[in-house]
C-alpha cells in the first residue's frame, strides 16, 4: 500500500540537478555530489545535508525527512565510511546518520534519532542513540502476542485492555504514552 501511494505521488519525479554545496530545487544540499548515488523516486526533505565524501547510496522509493544530516566522514571522531540506505526505507525528520552506517530496505527510523549503528531490513528504530524497537521478524497474530511484546519492555505496563487503542503507563509514575495498534 505504501509503495502504491509512493508511485502515485512520484509519477512525474525527476532527479534534482546537483551542485556541490548549492541548495537544489528540492531545498537540500549535498557535498561531494559525485559520490552520491540516488535511487529513483527518492524523497529527501528540505534543509537536509548529505556529506558524501566516502559515498552515500540511497535506494529507490526511500524517504528522508526534512532537516536530516547524513555524514560519510565525521570531523569529531575521524570515522569514515560509506552510508547505505536501502530501498523503501523511511527516515524521520531531524535525524543524524553517522559514517559507515547501513539502514536496511523497508526499515524505519524515527524522527530526531542519532543513528550510530546499522539498522537491519524491515526494522523500526528510534532514539538517541538509536535503538531497534521492532525487528523485521516481529509478527503479531493476536492481542495476547501484542501484550507480551509490550510487557517485555521494562518501563511499560498495559493499563487498559487491548483493542483499537491501548493505553500504556510508564512504571514508577513516569509520563503516560498511548500506543495505537
C-alpha contacts under 8 A as a table, 3 or more apart, distances in Angstrom:
res1	aa1	res2	aa2	distance
1	X	4	X	5.10
1	X	5	X	6.41
2	X	5	X	5.25
2	X	6	X	6.17
3	X	6	X	4.89
3	X	7	X	6.05
3	X	61	X	7.60
3	X	88	X	7.74
4	X	7	X	5.08
4	X	8	X	6.35
5	X	8	X	5.19
5	X	9	X	6.04
6	X	9	X	4.99
6	X	10	X	6.07
6	X	61	X	7.00
7	X	10	X	5.30
7	X	11	X	5.81
7	X	41	X	7.90
8	X	11	X	5.26
10	X	13	X	4.81
10	X	41	X	5.98
13	X	41	X	5.93
14	X	41	X	7.59
15	X	40	X	7.41
15	X	41	X	7.79
16	X	24	X	6.57
16	X	25	X	6.51
16	X	26	X	7.23
17	X	24	X	6.70
17	X	25	X	7.70
18	X	22	X	7.56
18	X	24	X	6.36
18	X	30	X	7.42
18	X	33	X	6.54
19	X	22	X	5.50
19	X	23	X	7.93
19	X	24	X	7.62
19	X	30	X	7.39
19	X	33	X	6.55
20	X	29	X	7.54
20	X	30	X	5.89
20	X	31	X	4.91
20	X	32	X	5.97
20	X	33	X	5.74
21	X	29	X	5.75
21	X	30	X	5.75
21	X	31	X	5.27
22	X	29	X	5.82
22	X	30	X	7.33
23	X	26	X	7.75
23	X	27	X	5.35
23	X	28	X	5.32
23	X	29	X	4.90
23	X	30	X	7.96
24	X	27	X	5.17
24	X	28	X	5.82
24	X	29	X	6.47
25	X	28	X	7.81
26	X	44	X	7.60
26	X	45	X	7.30
26	X	46	X	6.21
27	X	45	X	7.47
27	X	46	X	4.65
27	X	47	X	5.78
27	X	48	X	7.76
28	X	44	X	7.33
28	X	45	X	6.89
28	X	46	X	5.12
28	X	47	X	4.80
28	X	48	X	4.88
28	X	49	X	6.15
29	X	47	X	7.21
29	X	48	X	6.35
29	X	49	X	5.02
29	X	50	X	6.31
30	X	33	X	5.76
30	X	49	X	5.88
30	X	50	X	4.62
30	X	51	X	5.96
30	X	52	X	7.09
31	X	49	X	7.91
31	X	50	X	6.24
31	X	51	X	4.94
31	X	52	X	5.94
31	X	53	X	7.23
32	X	35	X	5.78
32	X	36	X	7.31
32	X	51	X	6.69
32	X	52	X	5.26
32	X	53	X	5.39
33	X	36	X	5.37
33	X	52	X	6.78
35	X	52	X	5.56
35	X	53	X	6.41
35	X	54	X	6.90
35	X	55	X	4.67
35	X	56	X	6.43
36	X	52	X	5.97
36	X	55	X	5.81
36	X	56	X	4.96
36	X	57	X	5.97
37	X	55	X	7.80
37	X	56	X	6.23
37	X	57	X	4.62
37	X	58	X	6.21
38	X	42	X	7.04
38	X	57	X	6.12
38	X	58	X	5.11
38	X	59	X	6.66
38	X	60	X	7.57
39	X	42	X	5.86
39	X	57	X	7.77
39	X	58	X	5.62
39	X	59	X	4.62
39	X	60	X	4.11
39	X	61	X	7.08
39	X	62	X	7.82
40	X	59	X	7.49
40	X	60	X	4.80
40	X	61	X	6.41
41	X	60	X	5.94
41	X	61	X	4.96
41	X	62	X	7.42
42	X	58	X	7.62
42	X	59	X	7.37
42	X	60	X	5.75
42	X	61	X	4.80
42	X	62	X	4.96
42	X	63	X	5.97
43	X	61	X	7.22
43	X	62	X	6.27
43	X	63	X	4.67
43	X	64	X	6.06
43	X	65	X	7.99
44	X	48	X	7.19
44	X	63	X	5.96
44	X	64	X	4.65
44	X	65	X	6.12
44	X	66	X	6.92
45	X	48	X	6.16
45	X	63	X	7.93
45	X	64	X	5.89
45	X	65	X	4.67
45	X	66	X	3.82
45	X	67	X	6.88
45	X	68	X	7.76
45	X	93	X	7.81
46	X	65	X	7.67
46	X	66	X	4.82
46	X	67	X	6.41
47	X	66	X	5.83
47	X	67	X	4.80
47	X	68	X	7.34
48	X	65	X	7.78
48	X	66	X	5.63
48	X	67	X	4.36
48	X	68	X	4.56
48	X	69	X	5.76
49	X	67	X	7.35
49	X	68	X	6.29
49	X	69	X	4.79
49	X	70	X	6.33
50	X	56	X	7.87
50	X	69	X	5.94
50	X	70	X	4.84
50	X	71	X	6.26
51	X	56	X	7.93
51	X	69	X	7.83
51	X	70	X	6.05
51	X	71	X	4.84
51	X	72	X	5.95
51	X	73	X	7.30
52	X	55	X	4.61
52	X	56	X	5.33
52	X	70	X	7.96
52	X	71	X	6.63
52	X	72	X	5.48
52	X	73	X	7.80
52	X	82	X	7.78
53	X	72	X	6.03
53	X	73	X	6.71
54	X	72	X	5.27
54	X	73	X	6.79
54	X	80	X	6.76
54	X	81	X	5.54
54	X	82	X	5.15
55	X	72	X	6.32
55	X	81	X	7.29
55	X	82	X	4.64
55	X	83	X	6.39
56	X	72	X	6.95
56	X	82	X	5.61
56	X	83	X	4.74
56	X	84	X	5.88
56	X	85	X	7.96
57	X	82	X	7.72
57	X	83	X	6.32
57	X	84	X	4.81
57	X	85	X	6.13
58	X	62	X	6.99
58	X	84	X	6.06
58	X	85	X	4.73
58	X	86	X	6.22
58	X	87	X	7.27
59	X	62	X	5.97
59	X	84	X	7.98
59	X	85	X	5.94
59	X	86	X	4.77
59	X	87	X	4.09
59	X	88	X	6.93
59	X	89	X	7.75
59	X	105	X	7.90
60	X	86	X	7.64
60	X	87	X	4.87
60	X	88	X	6.32
61	X	87	X	6.05
61	X	88	X	4.87
61	X	89	X	7.53
62	X	85	X	7.81
62	X	86	X	7.33
62	X	87	X	5.70
62	X	88	X	4.34
62	X	89	X	4.77
62	X	90	X	5.85
63	X	88	X	7.18
63	X	89	X	6.30
63	X	90	X	4.77
63	X	91	X	6.10
64	X	68	X	7.24
64	X	90	X	5.98
64	X	91	X	4.63
64	X	92	X	6.26
64	X	93	X	6.98
65	X	68	X	6.35
65	X	90	X	7.97
65	X	91	X	5.90
65	X	92	X	4.87
65	X	93	X	3.94
65	X	94	X	6.96
65	X	95	X	7.90
65	X	111	X	7.99
66	X	92	X	7.74
66	X	93	X	4.82
66	X	94	X	6.31
67	X	93	X	5.89
67	X	94	X	4.73
67	X	95	X	7.34
68	X	93	X	5.89
68	X	94	X	4.55
68	X	95	X	4.78
68	X	96	X	5.84
69	X	94	X	7.41
69	X	95	X	6.38
69	X	96	X	4.80
69	X	97	X	6.28
70	X	83	X	7.78
70	X	96	X	5.88
70	X	97	X	4.71
70	X	98	X	6.32
70	X	99	X	7.78
71	X	74	X	6.51
71	X	83	X	7.52
71	X	96	X	7.87
71	X	97	X	6.15
71	X	98	X	5.19
71	X	99	X	5.34
72	X	80	X	5.65
72	X	81	X	5.25
72	X	82	X	5.51
72	X	83	X	6.03
72	X	98	X	6.59
72	X	99	X	4.12
72	X	100	X	6.49
73	X	78	X	6.83
73	X	79	X	5.83
73	X	80	X	4.44
73	X	81	X	6.59
73	X	98	X	7.66
73	X	99	X	5.52
74	X	77	X	5.95
74	X	78	X	5.19
74	X	79	X	5.31
74	X	80	X	6.47
74	X	98	X	7.20
74	X	99	X	6.65
75	X	78	X	5.35
75	X	79	X	7.66
79	X	99	X	6.22
79	X	100	X	7.88
80	X	99	X	5.28
80	X	100	X	6.33
81	X	99	X	4.89
81	X	100	X	3.91
81	X	101	X	7.56
82	X	99	X	6.29
82	X	100	X	4.86
82	X	101	X	7.07
83	X	98	X	7.74
83	X	99	X	5.98
83	X	100	X	5.09
83	X	101	X	4.96
83	X	102	X	5.83
84	X	100	X	7.85
84	X	101	X	6.40
84	X	102	X	4.65
84	X	103	X	6.16
84	X	104	X	7.97
85	X	89	X	6.72
85	X	102	X	5.90
85	X	103	X	4.75
85	X	104	X	6.22
85	X	105	X	7.14
86	X	89	X	5.74
86	X	102	X	7.72
86	X	103	X	5.96
86	X	104	X	4.77
86	X	105	X	3.96
86	X	106	X	7.00
86	X	107	X	7.74
86	X	121	X	7.94
87	X	104	X	7.57
87	X	105	X	4.67
87	X	106	X	6.34
88	X	105	X	5.82
88	X	106	X	4.83
88	X	107	X	7.45
89	X	103	X	7.47
89	X	104	X	6.99
89	X	105	X	5.43
89	X	106	X	4.51
89	X	107	X	4.83
89	X	108	X	5.86
90	X	106	X	7.23
90	X	107	X	6.37
90	X	108	X	4.76
90	X	109	X	6.26
91	X	95	X	7.16
91	X	108	X	5.94
91	X	109	X	4.78
91	X	110	X	6.47
91	X	111	X	7.10
92	X	95	X	6.33
92	X	108	X	7.82
92	X	109	X	5.85
92	X	110	X	4.93
92	X	111	X	3.96
92	X	112	X	6.98
92	X	113	X	7.89
93	X	110	X	7.76
93	X	111	X	4.82
93	X	112	X	6.27
94	X	111	X	5.92
94	X	112	X	4.71
94	X	113	X	7.32
95	X	110	X	7.81
95	X	111	X	5.89
95	X	112	X	4.59
95	X	113	X	4.83
95	X	114	X	5.96
95	X	115	X	7.43
96	X	112	X	7.44
96	X	113	X	6.44
96	X	114	X	4.98
96	X	115	X	6.04
97	X	101	X	7.14
97	X	114	X	6.26
97	X	115	X	4.75
97	X	116	X	6.56
98	X	101	X	6.30
98	X	114	X	7.88
98	X	115	X	6.19
98	X	116	X	5.54
99	X	116	X	7.93
101	X	115	X	7.70
101	X	116	X	6.91
101	X	117	X	5.99
101	X	118	X	5.28
102	X	117	X	7.75
102	X	118	X	4.98
102	X	119	X	6.41
102	X	120	X	7.89
103	X	107	X	6.62
103	X	118	X	5.78
103	X	119	X	4.72
103	X	120	X	6.29
103	X	121	X	7.18
104	X	107	X	5.49
104	X	118	X	7.96
104	X	119	X	5.90
104	X	120	X	4.85
104	X	121	X	3.94
104	X	122	X	6.69
104	X	123	X	7.80
105	X	120	X	7.73
105	X	121	X	4.84
105	X	122	X	6.20
106	X	121	X	5.94
106	X	122	X	4.63
106	X	123	X	7.43
107	X	119	X	7.11
107	X	120	X	6.93
107	X	121	X	5.45
107	X	122	X	4.25
107	X	123	X	4.82
107	X	124	X	5.87
107	X	125	X	7.98
108	X	122	X	7.22
108	X	123	X	6.30
108	X	124	X	4.69
108	X	125	X	6.27
109	X	113	X	7.03
109	X	124	X	5.95
109	X	125	X	4.93
109	X	126	X	5.44
110	X	113	X	6.00
110	X	124	X	7.67
110	X	125	X	6.25
110	X	126	X	4.59
110	X	127	X	7.27
111	X	126	X	7.15
112	X	126	X	7.85
112	X	127	X	7.18
112	X	128	X	7.69
113	X	126	X	5.34
113	X	127	X	4.77
113	X	128	X	5.37
113	X	129	X	6.65
113	X	130	X	5.71
114	X	126	X	7.88
114	X	127	X	6.54
114	X	128	X	4.99
114	X	129	X	4.96
114	X	130	X	5.48
115	X	118	X	7.63
115	X	128	X	7.68
115	X	129	X	6.32
115	X	130	X	5.22
116	X	129	X	6.73
116	X	130	X	6.88
117	X	130	X	7.56
119	X	123	X	6.58
119	X	125	X	7.29
119	X	132	X	7.16
120	X	123	X	5.70
120	X	135	X	7.67
120	X	136	X	7.69
121	X	136	X	6.58
122	X	135	X	6.80
122	X	136	X	4.62
123	X	132	X	6.78
123	X	133	X	7.55
123	X	134	X	5.65
123	X	135	X	4.45
123	X	136	X	4.85
124	X	132	X	5.99
124	X	133	X	5.68
124	X	134	X	5.10
124	X	135	X	6.50
124	X	136	X	7.88
125	X	130	X	6.18
125	X	131	X	5.36
125	X	132	X	4.17
125	X	133	X	5.13
125	X	134	X	6.92
126	X	129	X	7.79
126	X	130	X	4.81
126	X	131	X	5.58
126	X	132	X	6.70
126	X	133	X	7.10
127	X	130	X	4.24
127	X	131	X	5.95
128	X	131	X	7.79
132	X	135	X	6.77
134	X	138	X	6.44
135	X	138	X	5.58
140	X	143	X	7.55
140	X	145	X	5.51
140	X	146	X	6.01
141	X	145	X	6.44
142	X	145	X	5.37
142	X	146	X	6.75
143	X	146	X	5.06
143	X	147	X	6.16
143	X	162	X	6.47
143	X	163	X	7.69
144	X	147	X	4.98
144	X	148	X	6.18
145	X	148	X	5.18
145	X	149	X	6.20
146	X	149	X	5.11
146	X	150	X	6.22
147	X	150	X	5.28
147	X	151	X	6.08
147	X	158	X	7.52
147	X	162	X	7.61
148	X	151	X	5.17
148	X	152	X	6.26
149	X	152	X	5.41
149	X	153	X	7.33
150	X	153	X	5.62
150	X	156	X	6.81
150	X	157	X	7.56
150	X	158	X	7.73
151	X	154	X	6.91
151	X	156	X	6.21
151	X	157	X	6.03
151	X	158	X	7.28
153	X	156	X	5.72
155	X	170	X	5.49
155	X	171	X	5.38
156	X	168	X	6.33
156	X	169	X	6.06
156	X	170	X	4.93
156	X	171	X	6.06
157	X	168	X	5.73
157	X	169	X	5.64
157	X	170	X	6.34
157	X	171	X	6.51
158	X	161	X	7.56
158	X	166	X	7.32
158	X	167	X	6.37
158	X	168	X	4.70
158	X	169	X	6.50
159	X	166	X	7.94
159	X	167	X	5.97
159	X	168	X	5.64
159	X	169	X	6.42
160	X	166	X	6.08
160	X	167	X	5.51
160	X	168	X	7.31
161	X	166	X	6.49
161	X	167	X	7.94
162	X	165	X	6.41
162	X	166	X	5.02
163	X	166	X	6.35
163	X	181	X	7.47
164	X	180	X	6.63
164	X	181	X	5.96
165	X	178	X	7.49
165	X	179	X	6.46
165	X	180	X	4.85
165	X	181	X	6.13
166	X	178	X	6.23
166	X	179	X	5.50
166	X	180	X	6.14
166	X	181	X	7.25
167	X	176	X	7.85
167	X	177	X	6.70
167	X	178	X	4.67
167	X	179	X	6.24
168	X	176	X	6.22
168	X	177	X	5.52
168	X	178	X	5.59
168	X	179	X	6.95
169	X	173	X	7.67
169	X	174	X	7.30
169	X	175	X	6.83
169	X	176	X	4.50
169	X	177	X	6.13
170	X	173	X	6.17
170	X	174	X	4.82
170	X	175	X	5.92
170	X	176	X	5.76
170	X	177	X	7.44
171	X	174	X	6.02
